[in-house]
Amino acid sequence: MAAGHWIRFIGNCIEIFGVSIIVVGIVWSTYHYLHRQRYVWDYDGYKIHIGRSLLLGLEVLVAADIVKTIAIELTFTSLGLLAGLVLVRTFLSWTLVLEIEGRWPWQRQLASVAVAGDPGTPAGGGESRDARHSGR
């Protein structure tokens, strides 16, 4: 078997693995959602678990697309299709992160500890370390 066939086979295996991650994640999350001991219907937690499995599955599917594009004769058409797939899946991943965490992936999380005293100052108090220790 030629190397291209092996790479295409590996790409298909990675693709099956990505789909399996999504399916198993949805089944597992649904099972835990329906079989709660305390009968507390935590719909937000359910959405978060499904979203995380979707994110991981999408990342694996992007990797499979990259491997399969390398296996096929590399042309501008195949690169364009790969770019389109990566853009769509990246957008889906970003919107899932927004749904799960309430922020875009490139936004930093808010500092959990603010400076005591003035809540309007940044986390360092607005002064350099030397100015705070020199008594100025």
N, CA, C and O atoms as a GROMACS GRO file, in nm:
protein
  544
    1MET      N    1   0.085  -0.118   0.000
    1MET     CA    2   0.000   0.000   0.000
    1MET      C    3   0.089   0.125   0.000
    1MET      O    4   0.190   0.128   0.070
    2ALA      N    5   0.053   0.224  -0.076
    2ALA     CA    6   0.132   0.346  -0.087
    2ALA      C    7   0.114   0.431   0.039
    2ALA      O    8   0.018   0.415   0.115
    3ALA      N    9   0.208   0.522   0.056
    3ALA     CA   10   0.204   0.609   0.175
    3ALA      C   11   0.079   0.695   0.178
    3ALA      O   12   0.024   0.721   0.285
    4GLY      N   13   0.033   0.738   0.061
    4GLY     CA   14  -0.088   0.821   0.055
    4GLY      C   15  -0.211   0.747   0.105
    4GLY      O   16  -0.297   0.807   0.170
    5HIS      N   17  -0.218   0.617   0.076
    5HIS     CA   18  -0.331   0.538   0.125
    5HIS      C   19  -0.326   0.525   0.277
    5HIS      O   20  -0.430   0.533   0.343
    6TRP      N   21  -0.208   0.504   0.331
    6TRP     CA   22  -0.194   0.494   0.477
    6TRP      C   23  -0.232   0.625   0.545
    6TRP      O   24  -0.300   0.625   0.647
    7ILE      N   25  -0.187   0.736   0.488
    7ILE     CA   26  -0.219   0.866   0.548
    7ILE      C   27  -0.369   0.891   0.540
    7ILE      O   28  -0.428   0.942   0.635
    8ARG      N   29  -0.431   0.857   0.429
    8ARG     CA   30  -0.575   0.872   0.414
    8ARG      C   31  -0.648   0.782   0.515
    8ARG      O   32  -0.747   0.824   0.574
    9PHE      N   33  -0.598   0.660   0.534
    9PHE     CA   34  -0.656   0.567   0.632
    9PHE      C   35  -0.645   0.624   0.774
    9PHE      O   36  -0.740   0.618   0.852
   10ILE      N   37  -0.528   0.679   0.805
   10ILE     CA   38  -0.508   0.740   0.938
   10ILE      C   39  -0.602   0.859   0.955
   10ILE      O   40  -0.659   0.878   1.062
   11GLY      N   41  -0.618   0.940   0.850
   11GLY     CA   42  -0.711   1.053   0.857
   11GLY      C   43  -0.853   1.007   0.881
   11GLY      O   44  -0.926   1.070   0.959
   12ASN      N   45  -0.894   0.898   0.815
   12ASN     CA   46  -1.028   0.845   0.838
   12ASN      C   47  -1.044   0.794   0.981
   12ASN      O   48  -1.149   0.812   1.042
   13CYS      N   49  -0.940   0.730   1.034
   13CYS     CA   50  -0.944   0.682   1.174
   13CYS      C   51  -0.957   0.799   1.271
   13CYS      O   52  -1.033   0.793   1.368
   14ILE      N   53  -0.882   0.905   1.245
   14ILE     CA   54  -0.891   1.024   1.331
   14ILE      C   55  -1.030   1.084   1.322
   14ILE      O   56  -1.086   1.130   1.422
   15GLU      N   57  -1.088   1.086   1.203
   15GLU     CA   58  -1.222   1.139   1.184
   15GLU      C   59  -1.325   1.056   1.262
   15GLU      O   60  -1.414   1.112   1.326
   16ILE      N   61  -1.313   0.924   1.255
   16ILE     CA   62  -1.404   0.836   1.330
   16ILE      C   63  -1.388   0.860   1.480
   16ILE      O   64  -1.486   0.861   1.554
   17PHE      N   65  -1.264   0.880   1.524
   17PHE     CA   66  -1.239   0.909   1.665
   17PHE      C   67  -1.305   1.040   1.707
   17PHE      O   68  -1.364   1.047   1.814
   18GLY      N   69  -1.296   1.144   1.623
   18GLY     CA   70  -1.360   1.272   1.654
   18GLY      C   71  -1.510   1.261   1.665
   18GLY      O   72  -1.570   1.317   1.757
   19VAL      N   73  -1.572   1.189   1.572
   19VAL     CA   74  -1.716   1.168   1.577
   19VAL      C   75  -1.753   1.087   1.701
   19VAL      O   76  -1.855   1.114   1.765
   20SER      N   77  -1.671   0.988   1.735
   20SER     CA   78  -1.696   0.906   1.854
   20SER      C   79  -1.691   0.990   1.980
   20SER      O   80  -1.771   0.970   2.072
   21ILE      N   81  -1.598   1.085   1.986
   21ILE     CA   82  -1.589   1.173   2.102
   21ILE      C   83  -1.719   1.251   2.119
   21ILE      O   84  -1.771   1.264   2.230
   22ILE      N   85  -1.771   1.303   2.009
   22ILE     CA   86  -1.895   1.381   2.016
   22ILE      C   87  -2.011   1.292   2.059
   22ILE      O   88  -2.087   1.330   2.149
   23VAL      N   89  -2.026   1.175   1.997
   23VAL     CA   90  -2.139   1.086   2.028
   23VAL      C   91  -2.130   1.037   2.172
   23VAL      O   92  -2.230   1.041   2.244
   24VAL      N   93  -2.013   0.990   2.214
   24VAL     CA   94  -1.998   0.939   2.351
   24VAL      C   95  -2.020   1.053   2.452
   24VAL      O   96  -2.081   1.031   2.556
   25GLY      N   97  -1.972   1.172   2.421
   25GLY     CA   98  -1.992   1.286   2.511
   25GLY      C   99  -2.139   1.320   2.528
   25GLY      O  100  -2.183   1.349   2.639
   26ILE      N  101  -2.214   1.317   2.419
   26ILE     CA  102  -2.358   1.347   2.428
   26ILE      C  103  -2.431   1.236   2.504
   26ILE      O  104  -2.516   1.265   2.588
   27VAL      N  105  -2.398   1.111   2.475
   27VAL     CA  106  -2.465   0.999   2.545
   27VAL      C  107  -2.431   1.002   2.694
   27VAL      O  108  -2.520   0.986   2.778
   28TRP      N  109  -2.304   1.022   2.726
   28TRP     CA  110  -2.262   1.026   2.867
   28TRP      C  111  -2.327   1.141   2.942
   28TRP      O  112  -2.376   1.124   3.054
   29SER      N  113  -2.329   1.259   2.880
   29SER     CA  114  -2.391   1.375   2.945
   29SER      C  115  -2.540   1.355   2.964
   29SER      O  116  -2.594   1.390   3.068
   30THR      N  117  -2.606   1.298   2.865
   30THR     CA  118  -2.749   1.273   2.875
   30THR      C  119  -2.779   1.170   2.983
   30THR      O  120  -2.874   1.185   3.059
   31TYR      N  121  -2.698   1.065   2.989
   31TYR     CA  122  -2.716   0.964   3.092
   31TYR      C  123  -2.705   1.026   3.232
   31TYR      O  124  -2.790   1.001   3.318
   32HIS      N  125  -2.601   1.106   3.254
   32HIS     CA  126  -2.584   1.168   3.386
   32HIS      C  127  -2.693   1.271   3.414
   32HIS      O  128  -2.732   1.290   3.530
   33TYR      N  129  -2.741   1.337   3.311
   33TYR     CA  130  -2.847   1.436   3.330
   33TYR      C  131  -2.978   1.368   3.372
   33TYR      O  132  -3.050   1.419   3.457
   34LEU      N  133  -3.007   1.254   3.310
   34LEU     CA  134  -3.133   1.186   3.338
   34LEU      C  135  -3.131   1.102   3.465
   34LEU      O  136  -3.236   1.073   3.521
   35HIS      N  137  -3.012   1.063   3.509
   35HIS     CA  138  -3.003   0.975   3.627
   35HIS      C  139  -2.941   1.047   3.747
   35HIS      O  140  -2.854   0.992   3.815
   36ARG      N  141  -2.985   1.165   3.771
   36ARG     CA  142  -2.939   1.239   3.889
   36ARG      C  143  -2.998   1.178   4.014
   36ARG      O  144  -3.117   1.147   4.019
   37GLN      N  145  -2.914   1.162   4.116
   37GLN     CA  146  -2.961   1.106   4.244
   37GLN      C  147  -3.051   1.205   4.317
   37GLN      O  148  -3.150   1.166   4.380
   38ARG      N  149  -3.016   1.330   4.308
   38ARG     CA  150  -3.088   1.432   4.385
   38ARG      C  151  -3.208   1.488   4.311
   38ARG      O  152  -3.279   1.573   4.364
   39TYR      N  153  -3.232   1.441   4.190
   39TYR     CA  154  -3.341   1.490   4.107
   39TYR      C  155  -3.333   1.641   4.084
   39TYR      O  156  -3.435   1.709   4.078
   40VAL      N  157  -3.211   1.690   4.073
   40VAL     CA  158  -3.190   1.831   4.040
   40VAL      C  159  -3.158   1.836   3.892
   40VAL      O  160  -3.060   1.778   3.847
   41TRP      N  161  -3.240   1.904   3.816
   41TRP     CA  162  -3.222   1.913   3.673
   41TRP      C  163  -3.129   2.029   3.642
   41TRP      O  164  -3.172   2.144   3.631
   42ASP      N  165  -3.002   1.999   3.629
   42ASP     CA  166  -2.899   2.099   3.604
   42ASP      C  167  -2.879   2.114   3.454
   42ASP      O  168  -2.785   2.060   3.397
   43TYR      N  169  -2.970   2.189   3.390
   43TYR     CA  170  -2.965   2.204   3.245
   43TYR      C  171  -2.839   2.277   3.199
   43TYR      O  172  -2.783   2.244   3.095
   44ASP      N  173  -2.795   2.378   3.276
   44ASP     CA  174  -2.673   2.451   3.238
   44ASP      C  175  -2.551   2.359   3.241
   44ASP      O  176  -2.466   2.365   3.152
   45GLY      N  177  -2.543   2.275   3.343
   45GLY     CA  178  -2.433   2.179   3.350
   45GLY      C  179  -2.438   2.080   3.235
   45GLY      O  180  -2.334   2.041   3.181
   46TYR      N  181  -2.558   2.040   3.199
   46TYR     CA  182  -2.577   1.949   3.085
   46TYR      C  183  -2.526   2.013   2.956
   46TYR      O  184  -2.454   1.949   2.879
   47LYS      N  185  -2.562   2.139   2.934
   47LYS     CA  186  -2.516   2.210   2.815
   47LYS      C  187  -2.364   2.225   2.814
   47LYS      O  188  -2.301   2.214   2.709
   48ILE      N  189  -2.306   2.249   2.930
   48ILE     CA  190  -2.161   2.266   2.939
   48ILE      C  191  -2.090   2.135   2.905
   48ILE      O  192  -1.991   2.136   2.831
   49HIS      N  193  -2.139   2.023   2.956
   49HIS     CA  194  -2.076   1.894   2.927
   49HIS      C  195  -2.087   1.859   2.778
   49HIS      O  196  -1.991   1.810   2.719
   50ILE      N  197  -2.202   1.883   2.720
   50ILE     CA  198  -2.218   1.857   2.577
   50ILE      C  199  -2.130   1.951   2.495
   50ILE      O  200  -2.068   1.910   2.398
   51GLY      N  201  -2.124   2.077   2.535
   51GLY     CA  202  -2.040   2.174   2.464
   51GLY      C  203  -1.893   2.137   2.468
   51GLY      O  204  -1.822   2.152   2.369
   52ARG      N  205  -1.847   2.088   2.581
   52ARG     CA  206  -1.706   2.048   2.592
   52ARG      C  207  -1.675   1.928   2.502
   52ARG      O  208  -1.569   1.923   2.440
   53SER      N  209  -1.766   1.833   2.496
   53SER     CA  210  -1.743   1.718   2.408
   53SER      C  211  -1.747   1.762   2.262
   53SER      O  212  -1.673   1.710   2.179
   54LEU      N  213  -1.835   1.857   2.229
   54LEU     CA  214  -1.838   1.910   2.093
   54LEU      C  215  -1.708   1.983   2.058
   54LEU      O  216  -1.656   1.968   1.948
   55LEU      N  217  -1.657   2.061   2.152
   55LEU     CA  218  -1.531   2.132   2.128
   55LEU      C  219  -1.417   2.035   2.101
   55LEU      O  220  -1.342   2.053   2.006
   56LEU      N  221  -1.405   1.935   2.185
   56LEU     CA  222  -1.297   1.838   2.167
   56LEU      C  223  -1.314   1.761   2.036
   56LEU      O  224  -1.216   1.740   1.964
   57GLY      N  225  -1.435   1.720   2.006
   57GLY     CA  226  -1.461   1.649   1.881
   57GLY      C  227  -1.430   1.734   1.759
   57GLY      O  228  -1.374   1.684   1.662
   58LEU      N  229  -1.468   1.864   1.764
   58LEU     CA  230  -1.439   1.952   1.652
   58LEU      C  231  -1.289   1.971   1.631
   58LEU      O  232  -1.242   1.976   1.517
   59GLU      N  233  -1.214   1.981   1.740
   59GLU     CA  234  -1.069   1.995   1.727
   59GLU      C  235  -1.007   1.871   1.664
   59GLU      O  236  -0.916   1.882   1.582
   60VAL      N  237  -1.056   1.753   1.701
   60VAL     CA  238  -1.004   1.630   1.643
   60VAL      C  239  -1.044   1.622   1.495
   60VAL      O  240  -0.964   1.576   1.413
   61LEU      N  241  -1.165   1.665   1.460
   61LEU     CA  242  -1.208   1.664   1.320
   61LEU      C  243  -1.125   1.759   1.235
   61LEU      O  244  -1.097   1.728   1.119
   62VAL      N  245  -1.086   1.873   1.290
   62VAL     CA  246  -0.998   1.965   1.216
   62VAL      C  247  -0.864   1.897   1.191
   62VAL      O  248  -0.808   1.909   1.082
   63ALA      N  249  -0.811   1.827   1.290
   63ALA     CA  250  -0.685   1.755   1.272
   63ALA      C  251  -0.699   1.649   1.163
   63ALA      O  252  -0.608   1.631   1.082
   64ALA      N  253  -0.811   1.579   1.161
   64ALA     CA  254  -0.835   1.478   1.057
   64ALA      C  255  -0.840   1.542   0.919
   64ALA      O  256  -0.786   1.486   0.823
   65ASP      N  257  -0.904   1.657   0.907
   65ASP     CA  258  -0.908   1.727   0.778
   65ASP      C  259  -0.770   1.766   0.731
   65ASP      O  260  -0.739   1.757   0.612
   66ILE      N  261  -0.686   1.810   0.823
   66ILE     CA  262  -0.550   1.849   0.786
   66ILE      C  263  -0.472   1.727   0.738
   66ILE      O  264  -0.403   1.735   0.636
   67VAL      N  265  -0.482   1.617   0.808
   67VAL     CA  266  -0.411   1.495   0.768
   67VAL      C  267  -0.461   1.447   0.632
   67VAL      O  268  -0.380   1.410   0.546
   68LYS      N  269  -0.591   1.446   0.612
   68LYS     CA  270  -0.646   1.398   0.486
   68LYS      C  271  -0.611   1.491   0.369
   68LYS      O  272  -0.595   1.444   0.257
   69THR      N  273  -0.600   1.620   0.394
   69THR     CA  274  -0.562   1.713   0.287
   69THR      C  275  -0.418   1.688   0.246
   69THR      O  276  -0.384   1.701   0.128
   70ILE      N  277  -0.333   1.654   0.340
   70ILE     CA  278  -0.194   1.624   0.307
   70ILE      C  279  -0.187   1.496   0.223
   70ILE      O  280  -0.102   1.485   0.135
   71ALA      N  281  -0.276   1.399   0.251
   71ALA     CA  282  -0.274   1.271   0.180
   71ALA      C  283  -0.317   1.286   0.034
   71ALA      O  284  -0.266   1.217  -0.054
   72ILE      N  285  -0.410   1.376   0.010
   72ILE     CA  286  -0.459   1.398  -0.125
   72ILE      C  287  -0.358   1.487  -0.198
   72ILE      O  288  -0.278   1.557  -0.136
   73GLU      N  289  -0.364   1.484  -0.329
   73GLU     CA  290  -0.276   1.571  -0.408
   73GLU      C  291  -0.301   1.716  -0.366
   73GLU      O  292  -0.413   1.766  -0.374
   74LEU      N  293  -0.197   1.780  -0.322
   74LEU     CA  294  -0.208   1.916  -0.267
   74LEU      C  295  -0.227   2.016  -0.381
   74LEU      O  296  -0.136   2.040  -0.460
   75THR      N  297  -0.347   2.074  -0.387
   75THR     CA  298  -0.378   2.176  -0.489
   75THR      C  299  -0.438   2.296  -0.418
   75THR      O  300  -0.470   2.291  -0.299
   76PHE      N  301  -0.453   2.404  -0.494
   76PHE     CA  302  -0.516   2.522  -0.436
   76PHE      C  303  -0.662   2.496  -0.402
   76PHE      O  304  -0.716   2.553  -0.307
   77THR      N  305  -0.727   2.409  -0.478
   77THR     CA  306  -0.867   2.374  -0.449
   77THR      C  307  -0.878   2.300  -0.316
   77THR      O  308  -0.963   2.332  -0.234
   78SER      N  309  -0.791   2.200  -0.296
   78SER     CA  310  -0.797   2.125  -0.170
   78SER      C  311  -0.759   2.214  -0.052
   78SER      O  312  -0.816   2.201   0.056
   79LEU      N  313  -0.662   2.304  -0.071
   79LEU     CA  314  -0.627   2.397   0.036
   79LEU      C  315  -0.741   2.494   0.065
   79LEU      O  316  -0.765   2.529   0.181
   80GLY      N  317  -0.812   2.536  -0.039
   80GLY     CA  318  -0.927   2.625  -0.019
   80GLY      C  319  -1.038   2.556   0.058
   80GLY      O  320  -1.099   2.615   0.147
   81LEU      N  321  -1.064   2.429   0.023
   81LEU     CA  322  -1.165   2.352   0.096
   81LEU      C  323  -1.124   2.332   0.242
   81LEU      O  324  -1.207   2.344   0.332
   82LEU      N  325  -0.996   2.303   0.264
   82LEU     CA  326  -0.947   2.287   0.401
   82LEU      C  327  -0.962   2.417   0.479
   82LEU      O  328  -1.004   2.417   0.594
   83ALA      N  329  -0.927   2.528   0.415
   83ALA     CA  330  -0.939   2.658   0.482
   83ALA      C  331  -1.084   2.686   0.519
   83ALA      O  332  -1.113   2.736   0.628
   84GLY      N  333  -1.176   2.654   0.428
   84GLY     CA  334  -1.319   2.674   0.456
   84GLY      C  335  -1.366   2.589   0.573
   84GLY      O  336  -1.437   2.636   0.662
   85LEU      N  337  -1.326   2.460   0.572
   85LEU     CA  338  -1.364   2.371   0.682
   85LEU      C  339  -1.307   2.420   0.815
   85LEU      O  340  -1.377   2.421   0.916
   86VAL      N  341  -1.182   2.459   0.814
   86VAL     CA  342  -1.118   2.507   0.937
   86VAL      C  343  -1.186   2.633   0.987
   86VAL      O  344  -1.207   2.649   1.107
   87LEU      N  345  -1.221   2.725   0.896
   87LEU     CA  346  -1.289   2.848   0.936
   87LEU      C  347  -1.426   2.818   0.998
   87LEU      O  348  -1.460   2.875   1.102
   88VAL      N  349  -1.502   2.732   0.936
   88VAL     CA  350  -1.635   2.699   0.990
   88VAL      C  351  -1.623   2.632   1.126
   88VAL      O  352  -1.695   2.667   1.219
   89ARG      N  353  -1.533   2.536   1.137
   89ARG     CA  354  -1.518   2.464   1.264
   89ARG      C  355  -1.459   2.553   1.372
   89ARG      O  356  -1.492   2.538   1.490
   90THR      N  357  -1.370   2.645   1.334
   90THR     CA  358  -1.315   2.739   1.431
   90THR      C  359  -1.425   2.832   1.482
   90THR      O  360  -1.433   2.860   1.602
   91PHE      N  361  -1.509   2.880   1.392
   91PHE     CA  362  -1.621   2.966   1.434
   91PHE      C  363  -1.715   2.891   1.527
   91PHE      O  364  -1.761   2.946   1.627
   92LEU      N  365  -1.744   2.764   1.495
   92LEU     CA  366  -1.828   2.683   1.584
   92LEU      C  367  -1.763   2.667   1.721
   92LEU      O  368  -1.830   2.674   1.824
   93SER      N  369  -1.632   2.644   1.723
   93SER     CA  370  -1.561   2.630   1.851
   93SER      C  371  -1.569   2.759   1.931
   93SER      O  372  -1.592   2.755   2.052
   94TRP      N  373  -1.550   2.872   1.865
   94TRP     CA  374  -1.556   3.000   1.936
   94TRP      C  375  -1.695   3.025   1.994
   94TRP      O  376  -1.708   3.071   2.108
   95THR      N  377  -1.798   2.995   1.917
   95THR     CA  378  -1.933   3.017   1.970
   95THR      C  379  -1.965   2.920   2.083
   95THR      O  380  -2.039   2.955   2.176
   96LEU      N  381  -1.909   2.800   2.077
   96LEU     CA  382  -1.929   2.707   2.190
   96LEU      C  383  -1.858   2.756   2.315
   96LEU      O  384  -1.913   2.746   2.424
   97VAL      N  385  -1.737   2.810   2.301
   97VAL     CA  386  -1.667   2.867   2.416
   97VAL      C  387  -1.747   2.984   2.472
   97VAL      O  388  -1.757   2.999   2.594
   98LEU      N  389  -1.804   3.066   2.385
   98LEU     CA  390  -1.887   3.177   2.431
   98LEU      C  391  -2.008   3.126   2.508
   98LEU      O  392  -2.044   3.184   2.611
   99GLU      N  393  -2.070   3.020   2.461
   99GLU     CA  394  -2.186   2.962   2.528
   99GLU      C  395  -2.149   2.901   2.663
   99GLU      O  396  -2.223   2.915   2.760
  100ILE      N  397  -2.034   2.832   2.668
  100ILE     CA  398  -1.995   2.760   2.790
  100ILE      C  399  -1.940   2.856   2.895
  100ILE      O  400  -1.982   2.852   3.011
  101GLU      N  401  -1.846   2.942   2.855
  101GLU     CA  402  -1.773   3.024   2.952
  101GLU      C  403  -1.824   3.168   2.959
  101GLU      O  404  -1.786   3.241   3.051
  102GLY      N  405  -1.907   3.210   2.866
  102GLY     CA  406  -1.960   3.345   2.870
  102GLY      C  407  -1.861   3.451   2.822
  102GLY      O  408  -1.879   3.569   2.852
  103ARG      N  409  -1.758   3.410   2.750
  103ARG     CA  410  -1.659   3.504   2.697
  103ARG      C  411  -1.601   3.446   2.570
  103ARG      O  412  -1.608   3.325   2.546
  104TRP      N  413  -1.543   3.533   2.488
  104TRP     CA  414  -1.476   3.487   2.367
  104TRP      C  415  -1.343   3.424   2.405
  104TRP      O  416  -1.286   3.461   2.508
  105PRO      N  417  -1.289   3.331   2.326
  105PRO     CA  418  -1.165   3.263   2.362
  105PRO      C  419  -1.046   3.357   2.380
  105PRO      O  420  -0.956   3.327   2.458
  106TRP      N  421  -1.043   3.468   2.310
  106TRP     CA  422  -0.929   3.558   2.319
  106TRP      C  423  -0.942   3.659   2.432
  106TRP      O  424  -0.848   3.735   2.457
  107GLN      N  425  -1.054   3.662   2.501
  107GLN     CA  426  -1.070   3.752   2.614
  107GLN      C  427  -1.013   3.686   2.739
  107GLN      O  428  -1.031   3.566   2.762
  108ARG      N  429  -0.945   3.766   2.818
  108ARG     CA  430  -0.891   3.716   2.944
  108ARG      C  431  -1.002   3.707   3.047
  108ARG      O  432  -1.100   3.782   3.042
  109GLN      N  433  -0.985   3.614   3.140
  109GLN     CA  434  -1.082   3.605   3.249
  109GLN      C  435  -1.058   3.722   3.343
  109GLN      O  436  -0.946   3.769   3.358
  110LEU      N  437  -1.165   3.767   3.405
  110LEU     CA  438  -1.154   3.878   3.498
  110LEU      C  439  -1.072   3.835   3.620
  110LEU      O  440  -1.081   3.720   3.663
  111ALA      N  441  -0.994   3.928   3.674
  111ALA     CA  442  -0.915   3.897   3.793
  111ALA      C  443  -1.009   3.868   3.908
  111ALA      O  444  -1.104   3.943   3.932
  112SER      N  445  -0.982   3.761   3.980
  112SER     CA  446  -1.073   3.722   4.087
  112SER      C  447  -1.050   3.801   4.214
  112SER      O  448  -1.138   3.810   4.299
  113VAL      N  449  -0.933   3.859   4.227
  113VAL     CA  450  -0.903   3.935   4.348
  113VAL      C  451  -0.873   4.078   4.309
  113VAL      O  452  -0.780   4.104   4.232
  114ALA      N  453  -0.950   4.171   4.360
  114ALA     CA  454  -0.926   4.313   4.333
  114ALA      C  455  -0.842   4.371   4.446
  114ALA      O  456  -0.833   4.315   4.556
  115VAL      N  457  -0.780   4.485   4.417
  115VAL     CA  458  -0.698   4.551   4.518
  115VAL      C  459  -0.790   4.610   4.625
  115VAL      O  460  -0.888   4.676   4.592
  116ALA      N  461  -0.758   4.586   4.749
  116ALA     CA  462  -0.838   4.640   4.859
  116ALA      C  463  -0.825   4.791   4.859
  116ALA      O  464  -0.718   4.845   4.832
  117GLY      N  465  -0.933   4.858   4.889
  117GLY     CA  466  -0.930   5.004   4.896
  117GLY      C  467  -1.008   5.063   4.780
  117GLY      O  468  -1.127   5.091   4.794
  118ASP      N  469  -0.944   5.082   4.667
  118ASP     CA  470  -1.006   5.147   4.554
  118ASP      C  471  -1.040   5.046   4.445
  118ASP      O  472  -0.951   4.995   4.378
  119PRO      N  473  -1.169   5.017   4.428
  119PRO     CA  474  -1.206   4.919   4.327
  119PRO      C  475  -1.183   4.967   4.185
  119PRO      O  476  -1.188   4.887   4.092
  120GLY      N  477  -1.157   5.095   4.165
  120GLY     CA  478  -1.136   5.149   4.032
  120GLY      C  479  -0.995   5.133   3.981
  120GLY      O  480  -0.969   5.156   3.863
  121THR      N  481  -0.902   5.094   4.068
  121THR     CA  482  -0.763   5.081   4.024
  121THR      C  483  -0.738   4.942   3.971
  121THR      O  484  -0.804   4.847   4.012
  122PRO      N  485  -0.642   4.929   3.879
  122PRO     CA  486  -0.609   4.796   3.830
  122PRO      C  487  -0.548   4.710   3.938
  122PRO      O  488  -0.519   4.758   4.048
  123ALA      N  489  -0.527   4.582   3.909
  123ALA     CA  490  -0.484   4.486   4.010
  123ALA      C  491  -0.351   4.520   4.074
  123ALA      O  492  -0.318   4.463   4.178
  124GLY      N  493  -0.273   4.606   4.018
  124GLY     CA  494  -0.146   4.642   4.079
  124GLY      C  495  -0.156   4.770   4.160
  124GLY      O  496  -0.055   4.813   4.217
  125GLY      N  497  -0.272   4.831   4.167
  125GLY     CA  498  -0.288   4.956   4.240
  125GLY      C  499  -0.245   5.076   4.158
  125GLY      O  500  -0.253   5.188   4.207
  126GLY      N  501  -0.201   5.056   4.033
  126GLY     CA  502  -0.164   5.166   3.947
  126GLY      C  503  -0.024   5.217   3.970
  126GLY      O  504   0.019   5.308   3.899
  127GLU      N  505   0.048   5.163   4.065
  127GLU     CA  506   0.184   5.208   4.095
  127GLU      C  507   0.282   5.097   4.060
  127GLU      O  508   0.247   4.979   4.054
  128SER      N  509   0.404   5.139   4.036
  128SER     CA  510   0.507   5.037   4.014
  128SER      C  511   0.549   4.980   4.149
  128SER      O  512   0.520   5.038   4.254
  129ARG      N  513   0.617   4.867   4.147
  129ARG     CA  514   0.660   4.803   4.270
  129ARG      C  515   0.759   4.893   4.343
  129ARG      O  516   0.755   4.900   4.466
  130ASP      N  517   0.846   4.959   4.271
  130ASP     CA  518   0.944   5.046   4.334
  130ASP      C  519   0.879   5.164   4.402
  130ASP      O  520   0.923   5.204   4.510
  131ALA      N  521   0.775   5.223   4.344
  131ALA     CA  522   0.707   5.338   4.404
  131ALA      C  523   0.636   5.296   4.532
  131ALA      O  524   0.631   5.374   4.626
  132ARG      N  525   0.582   5.178   4.538
  132ARG     CA  526   0.511   5.133   4.658
  132ARG      C  527   0.609   5.109   4.772
  132ARG      O  528   0.577   5.137   4.888
  133HIS      N  529   0.728   5.058   4.742
  133HIS     CA  530   0.824   5.023   4.847
  133HIS      C  531   0.915   5.139   4.886
  133HIS      O  532   0.983   5.131   4.988
  134SER      N  533   0.919   5.246   4.808
  134SER     CA  534   1.009   5.356   4.841
  134SER      C  535   0.942   5.460   4.927
  134SER      O  536   1.009   5.552   4.974
  135GLY      N  537   0.811   5.448   4.949
  135GLY     CA  538   0.742   5.541   5.036
  135GLY      C  539   0.694   5.664   4.964
  135GLY      O  540   0.643   5.755   5.028
  136ARG      N  541   0.706   5.670   4.834
  136ARG     CA  542   0.659   5.788   4.760
  136ARG      C  543   0.513   5.786   4.745
  136ARG      O  544   0.456   5.877   4.684
   0.00000   0.00000   0.00000
